[in-house]
């Protein structure tokens, strides 16, 4: 009996175990059903995503590449409907024969290696007409649960517009390169950061290198050592501020000789105003520089030779004037020679001033312009100069605004020379105006500024960067109207820069000009 009871207990235990196992299996079954439903849901979502995607998507099954899946986007590109499903690709698109597509699909299907290509031209027949399209596409092998390849997935993008645009750009680049290689100038292109990406043939001939070698080294290597640091600084400022470059620079040629060039660089900007690249031109001016040197030497010689006799003429004129009676209207009417002597004296003064300017220019070229610095009151000095100029320019009102009292340490005569040049230019270029304003003001905590403003003819914007160059004169009809050698502003700029100051111009045609120079304040 005991053995039977034991057997019954064992059976009951086995039954309980089976019940628990059944419950566990039921729970697992419920979980699996939920997982399957979840997977079905994800599969439907993925299918919906694929079918609604703008990307072109299809799956080709078997060796004949039978279309198993094709989303709306790819059917639209093919110009086909839903009836393509279950048909071989080449049956649906027979025009693909001979275009290499079948060979690519075969290779992916048999090797299991994916394939990707960009901007591939493929001719499709759409609505009965052949049409060339361009595609980026990837072919990926599709495998079953055993790891066997059963088909190929096609994921593609129609890039026809982009490809045609790229072809136009490449064509334009080829035409541009041909054009710049025929130009007599040295042309280069750089990216937004200033790294050169192209030199034309004239550049390569000049340096004696091929394009790859020349691009591979810093362009600053061909700068003259005396100018390298300055040029690098100027170029860095242009890159940072987006300013154009316009500078005379010596560049080393293939023989190691340095020749003068006028170098210009302009920023190329997109519609948003962002710099995308730089285009530069360098034109050799070595012969012009040699000719300039000859002219400078000639002017220096002539100036020295003229200085003594002109000074003597001035002395004789002043002697003759001193022998005449003092100013008296009645007496002056009888002294016919007096007005002529006065005119001679005025013209001699002008000639002496011109000779002095030419000698100063020569000294600057030889770096021999000495500055005799002393402490003086800028306001008082300006008042004295304006008083003298007022006496000789009675038809023009010279108005001095003298609200900022300051002392400077500078060459008093040279600063006076700059102010005189500014004022005489303002008078000269204000033929119908009657007012020239002179203002002494604070530029910043370290610098004083003097501004001369006229209401005359003004200066065109393109000439405002040129007027401080030596011998530069305004172009056009004005060149004959307003005499001058183009030396005064060149000297003024050199004098101010040698005082560690700066010179500026603001002007508008028909409204007048405003010239300003700055010099360091004396804080002691």
Secondary structure, 3 states (H helix, E strand, C coil): CHHHHHHHHHHHHHHHHHHHHHHHHHHHHHHHHHHHHHHHHHHHHHHHHHHHCCCEEEEEECCCCEEEEECHHHHHHHCCCHHHCCCEHHHHCHHHCCCCHHHHHHHHHHHCCCEEEEEEEEEEEECCEEEEEEEEEEEEEEECCCCCEEEEEEEEEECHHHHHHHHHHHHHHHHHHHHHHHCCCEEEEEECCCCEEEECHHHHHHHCCCHHHHHCCCHHHHECCCCHHHHHHHHHHHHHHCCCEEEEEEEECCCCCEEEEEEEEEEEECCCCCEEEEEEEEEECHHHHHHHHHHHHHHHHHHHHHHHHHHHHHHHHHHHHHHCCCCCHHHHHHCHHHHHHHHHHHHHHHHHHHHHHHHHHHHHHCCCCCCCEEEEEHHHHHHHHHHHHHHHCCCCEEEEECCCCCEEEEEHHHHHHHHHHHHHHHHHCCCCCCEEEEEEEECCCCEEEEEEEECCCCCCHHHHCCCCCCCCCCCCCHHHHCCCCCCHHHHHHHHHHCCCCCEEEEEECCCEEEEEEEEEECCC
